[in-house]
Amino acid sequence: MASGGQNERDAGWMRQALDLARRAEAQGEVPVGAVMVREGQVVGRGWNQTITLNDPSAHAEILALRDAGRRLGNYRLPGCKLYVTLEPCCMCAGAMIHARLARVVYGAADPKTGAAGGRFQVLGDPAHNHRITVEGGCLAEPCGQLLKSFFRDRRAGGNAQSGVEE
């Protein structure tokens, strides 16, 4: 269990990830944002841009990993912590393991495709040679509400044009 001070720091980073999720939403993307932190400094940022970039791998987490890799000059990111507004999917979880992240903190759980215990247990699978500390539920309510309102609005207006799927 994280200490009170750790919870406050986590919430601060998650608020930054939420700001990036809102940026994704403003672009018509599923509102997910991610912030990569090392030694108390932001070293990577990302928000969903699959539609904008015509790239199915352009999830917030992947873009934050790429940004951090460029900034740090390494594909391995030991000591880095990723804050993401939605539980990572299998693709993103695999990339996190390969990057050797120290910790992942997510907001809203994803019971359909989450890979940190929501649907799958990719991040916690003991078969991997690297272990990542995972904590879910940080600012879960605002993270979840942003997603729920996005999809509610899409259903009300039709989502076929945007290419957005639930």
C-alpha positions as CSV (number, residue, x, y, z in Angstrom):
1,M,0.0,0.0,0.0
2,A,1.3,3.4,-0.9
3,S,2.0,6.0,1.8
4,G,0.0,9.2,2.1
5,G,2.8,11.2,0.5
6,Q,3.1,8.7,-2.3
7,N,-0.7,8.8,-2.9
8,E,-0.5,12.6,-3.2
9,R,2.4,12.4,-5.7
10,D,0.6,9.7,-7.7
11,A,-2.5,11.9,-7.9
12,G,-0.5,14.8,-9.1
13,W,1.0,12.8,-11.9
14,M,-2.3,11.3,-12.7
15,R,-3.9,14.8,-13.0
16,Q,-1.3,15.6,-15.7
17,A,-2.2,12.3,-17.5
18,L,-5.9,13.4,-17.3
19,D,-5.0,16.7,-18.9
20,L,-3.4,14.7,-21.8
21,A,-6.5,12.5,-22.0
22,R,-8.6,15.7,-22.5
23,R,-6.2,16.6,-25.3
24,A,-7.0,13.3,-26.9
25,E,-10.7,13.9,-26.5
26,A,-10.4,17.3,-28.1
27,Q,-8.9,15.5,-31.2
28,G,-11.8,13.1,-31.3
29,E,-9.7,10.3,-29.8
30,V,-10.6,7.9,-27.0
31,P,-9.5,10.1,-24.0
32,V,-6.5,8.3,-22.5
33,G,-3.4,10.1,-21.4
34,A,0.0,8.9,-20.0
35,V,2.9,10.5,-18.2
36,M,6.3,8.9,-17.8
37,V,8.3,10.0,-14.7
38,R,11.8,9.3,-13.6
39,E,13.4,10.8,-10.5
40,G,10.5,13.2,-10.0
41,Q,10.8,14.6,-13.6
42,V,8.5,14.1,-16.6
43,V,10.5,12.3,-19.3
44,G,7.6,11.3,-21.6
45,R,4.1,12.2,-22.5
46,G,1.4,10.6,-24.7
47,W,-2.3,10.7,-25.4
48,N,-4.3,8.4,-27.7
49,Q,-3.7,9.4,-31.4
50,T,-4.6,6.2,-33.3
51,I,-7.0,8.1,-35.6
52,T,-4.9,11.2,-35.9
53,L,-1.8,9.3,-36.8
54,N,-3.6,6.5,-38.7
55,D,-1.6,4.1,-36.4
56,P,-3.3,1.3,-34.4
57,S,-0.3,1.3,-32.0
58,A,-0.6,5.0,-31.2
59,H,-2.0,4.4,-27.7
60,A,-1.1,6.9,-25.0
61,E,1.2,4.5,-23.3
62,I,3.2,3.6,-26.4
63,L,3.6,7.3,-27.3
64,A,4.8,8.1,-23.8
65,L,7.3,5.2,-24.0
66,R,8.5,6.4,-27.4
67,D,8.9,10.0,-26.1
68,A,10.8,8.8,-23.0
69,G,13.0,6.6,-25.1
70,R,13.9,9.5,-27.3
71,R,14.5,11.9,-24.5
72,L,16.6,9.4,-22.5
73,G,18.4,7.9,-25.4
74,N,17.5,4.3,-24.6
75,Y,14.9,1.8,-25.3
76,R,15.2,0.5,-21.8
77,L,13.6,2.7,-19.2
78,P,14.6,1.4,-15.8
79,G,13.5,3.4,-12.8
80,C,10.7,5.0,-14.9
81,K,7.1,5.1,-13.6
82,L,4.1,5.4,-16.0
83,Y,0.9,7.1,-15.0
84,V,-2.0,6.3,-17.3
85,T,-5.7,7.1,-17.0
86,L,-6.9,3.6,-18.2
87,E,-5.6,0.1,-17.4
88,P,-3.2,-0.8,-20.1
89,C,-4.1,-3.3,-22.9
90,C,-2.0,-6.3,-23.8
91,M,0.0,-4.5,-26.5
92,C,0.9,-1.7,-24.1
93,A,1.7,-4.1,-21.3
94,G,4.1,-6.0,-23.5
95,A,5.9,-2.8,-24.4
96,M,6.1,-1.8,-20.8
97,I,7.8,-5.1,-19.9
98,H,10.3,-4.8,-22.7
99,A,11.1,-1.3,-21.6
100,R,11.8,-2.5,-18.1
101,L,9.5,0.0,-16.3
102,A,9.7,0.0,-12.6
103,R,6.1,0.9,-11.9
104,V,2.7,1.5,-13.6
105,V,-0.1,3.4,-12.0
106,Y,-3.4,3.5,-13.7
107,G,-6.7,5.2,-13.1
108,A,-9.8,3.4,-14.4
109,A,-9.9,-0.4,-14.6
110,D,-10.7,-1.9,-18.0
111,P,-12.7,-5.2,-17.5
112,K,-12.9,-5.8,-21.2
113,T,-9.3,-5.5,-22.3
114,G,-7.2,-4.6,-19.3
115,A,-3.9,-6.4,-19.0
116,A,-3.1,-5.6,-15.4
117,G,-5.8,-7.9,-13.9
118,G,-8.9,-6.4,-15.4
119,R,-9.3,-9.1,-18.1
120,F,-5.8,-10.4,-18.5
121,Q,-2.8,-10.6,-16.2
122,V,0.0,-9.7,-18.6
123,L,1.9,-7.4,-16.3
124,G,1.7,-9.8,-13.4
125,D,2.5,-13.0,-15.2
126,P,5.3,-14.7,-13.5
127,A,6.6,-16.1,-16.8
128,H,8.2,-12.7,-17.6
129,N,11.8,-12.1,-16.7
130,H,10.9,-8.6,-15.5
131,R,8.4,-7.5,-12.8
132,I,6.6,-4.2,-12.8
133,T,4.9,-2.9,-9.7
134,V,1.3,-2.1,-10.6
135,E,-1.2,0.0,-8.8
136,G,-4.7,0.7,-10.0
137,G,-7.5,3.0,-9.0
138,C,-5.5,6.3,-8.8
139,L,-8.2,9.0,-9.4
140,A,-10.3,6.2,-10.8
141,E,-13.5,8.2,-10.6
142,P,-12.5,11.2,-12.8
143,C,-10.6,8.9,-15.2
144,G,-13.6,6.6,-15.6
145,Q,-16.1,9.5,-15.9
146,L,-14.1,11.0,-18.8
147,L,-14.3,7.7,-20.7
148,K,-17.9,7.1,-19.9
149,S,-19.0,10.6,-21.0
150,F,-16.9,10.3,-24.2
151,F,-18.6,7.0,-25.2
152,R,-22.0,8.2,-24.1
153,D,-21.6,11.2,-26.4
154,R,-20.3,9.0,-29.2
155,R,-23.3,6.7,-28.9
156,A,-25.7,9.6,-28.9
157,G,-24.1,11.1,-32.0
158,G,-23.0,7.9,-33.8
159,N,-19.5,6.8,-33.8
160,A,-19.2,5.4,-37.3
161,Q,-17.7,8.6,-38.8
162,S,-14.9,8.9,-36.2
163,G,-13.8,5.3,-36.4
164,V,-13.9,5.2,-32.6
165,E,-15.0,1.8,-31.1
166,E,-15.7,0.9,-27.6
